[in-house]
Amino acid sequence: MESGAYGAAKAGGSFELGRFLQQPQTVLRIGNAVFALIVFACIIGEGYLNNPSESELKCIFNQNADACRYGIAIGVLALLGSVFFFALDIYFPQISNVTDRKYIVIADLGFSALWTFLWFVGFCFLTNQWLSITIPAPIGASSARAAIAFSFFSIFTWALQACLAFKRYRLGVEDFSQSYVDPTHDAATPYSSYPNLSSDSYRQQPPFTNNQENTDGYQPPAY
């Protein structure tokens, strides 16, 4: 994890593609996008059965249309979210405002935690509907199993993504606490006193003195 505000270097640094692609969060985002693409592509491609006697397509998961719609929905949204945060990761080091960085990291944490839960629900839902099929395995069974498998894998990848986002958030909070100086601390510190000045070392010169002025060669005018 890079040092700096919320896990990134200070703004203005050069972008290194090789180093960026080797970051754990970048690897996980790519994995999340690929897994999401596989899930909804398998359901769209072979997730519906065409029965000649019926005009409506039936979902391969126990003919439950909600299961297919759910898998497609979370897969598409997960792919779009991964692409969006991937673009933000590229632009993130150029953001100089610490508050903006904080909001992005919090959004990443919330989105990753939410999709961890949704993928868990999706895996349980698809698995339950698949195991409820009483007929022999229909055409497209391999795609259905692949959708279930990659839904299961997505639970862990999104959970790891949430952990990295939480680590970045904690890192930003710690950096702020270390660099922040409480202004009340200086106020509590007593001011340094002036050196004691006694009457012997300092005497005020009176405004008028009775010293005789030198009047040699000077005669006051007579009126």
N, C-alpha and C positions, 0 to 999 in steps of 0.2 A: 504494500500500500504506500503510495507516494505521500510525502509530507506536504503540508500546506493546509489551507482552509478546506475542510470537508474532503480530505483525501486527494486533493489535486494541487499542483504547483501554483505559484502565484501567476496572475494574469500577465500575458505578454510573452510567455515562453514559446519556444518553437514546438511544432507538432511533429512527433516521431511516429510514423505509421507502424513500424515493426514493434516498438515498445507498447503502443496502444493495443495492438492485436494480441499481445501476450498477457495483458491484464486479465485477472480472473473474471472480473465483471463483464469484460468484452466477450470472453469465451462462453460464459454462461448465457449472455444475450443471444449470441449466434445459435447456441444449442436450443434455447427456448423457442427461437423463431423456427428452426428446422423441425423440432418436435411438433409445434403447433401446425405447421404446414402439412406434416404427414398425417396428423389426426383428421383435420377437416378435408384434406384431399382424399383420404381413404373413404370417408363417409360419403362425400359427394360423388366420388368415382364409382364405388361399388356398394354403397350403403343402402341403396334402394332396390327393391325387387320389382320386376315388371311382370305382373300376372296378366296373361292374355284375356282372362275372363273378367278382369276388372280394369277400369280406365285409370284408377288412382294407383300411384306407386306406393309400395309398402316398405317401411323401414326394416332393415335387416335385423335390428335389435328387437326381436319379438314383436315386430310390426307396430312398435310404439314410435309414433312420429316425434314425440317430445324428446326421445333419446337422441335421435339424429339431429334435430334442431339444436339441442343443447350442445352436442359435440361440435357442430359446425360453428355455432355462435362463439363459444369460448376459444375455439381454435383461431378463428379470424381475428377476434379482438386481442388475443395474446400475440399474434403475429404483428398486428399494427402497433401494439404497445411496445414490443421489443424493438421494432424499427424506430419508433419515436424516441425511446430512451437511448438507443444506440446513437442517434443523431445528437442528442443532448450530451452524451459522453464525449463526442468529438468537440463540441462547442464549449463544454464545461470549463476547461482550463482558461478560456478567454474571458470568462465572466469575472469581473473584478469586484462586484458587489457581493459581500459575504451573505447578506440576507437572501439574495436570489439563489445562491448556492444552497443555502439551508432549505429553502422551499423545494428545490429540485430533488434534493436527497430525501426529504420527507415524502414527496410524491412517489419517488421510486420505492421507498420502503412500504408505503401503503398499497401501491399497485401490486408489488411482488407478493406481499402477505395475502392480499385478497385473491390473487390468482393461484396461490398455493392452495387456498381453501377451495376455490372453484374447481381446480383440477382434481382434488381429492373427491369432491362430490361427483364430478363427471366420471371418474374411474369407478366409483362404487355404483353409480347409476347404470353405466354401460355394462359393467360386469354382471350386475343383477339381471338386466334385461337379456343379456346373451345367455346366461345360464338358465333362464326361464323358457328357452325355446324347446319345444317338445318334438318338433320334426327333425329329420336329419339335417346336418349342416348344409345350409343353402349355398348357392353360388355367391362368391364374395366373402366367404368365411375368413379367408386369410387377411383380407383388408379389415374386417371387423376386429380380428384379434390384434392386428397391428395398431389400430386406433386405441384399443384398450391398453396395450403395452406401453405406447408412447404417452398416453394419459398418465399412466403410473410413473413413468420416468420424469414427466413434467412436474410432478409433485415435489421431487427432490431438487430439481434444478431451480425451480422458482423459490423454494425454501432457502437454498443457498444464496440466491440473488437477494432475498430479503435480509439474510444475515450480513451480507457484504454492505448493503445499504445502511443497516443499523450500525455496523462498524464505522462507516464513513460519518454517520451522524454523531456518534460518540467521539470520534476523532475531532470533529469540528467543535464540539462543546468543550473538549479538553483544551484545544488550542485557544479558544476564547477565554477560558478561565485562567490560563497561564499568562496571556498577554494583557488581560484587563487589570487596570489599577483602580482600586476604589478611591474616589476623591475624598471620602470622609476620613481615610487613613491619614492624609496629610493634615486635615483639619484637627485631628486629635493630637497630632504631634505638637508639643509646646514650642513656641517661637523662641529663638535664642535671645536672651536678654542683652541689653546694652551694657557695656562696662560701667561699673560704679564710678560716678564722678563725685568726688568730695568737694567741699567748699574751698579746700586749700589748693586743689589742682585747677579749679575753674572759678574765676571771679568775674562778675559782670562789670564792665567798664562804665562808670557813670556817664551820663550824656553830657554833662557840663563839668568842667574842672576849673579850679582856681589858680592854675599854673600861670605864672607871669609870662606873657608873651614877649618876645624879643622886639623891643621898640627902639633899638638904637638907630639914630639917624632919622627918626620919624617924629614930627611935631604935629599935634592935632591942630586943625585950623581954628582961628579965633573968630567968633561970631559977634 
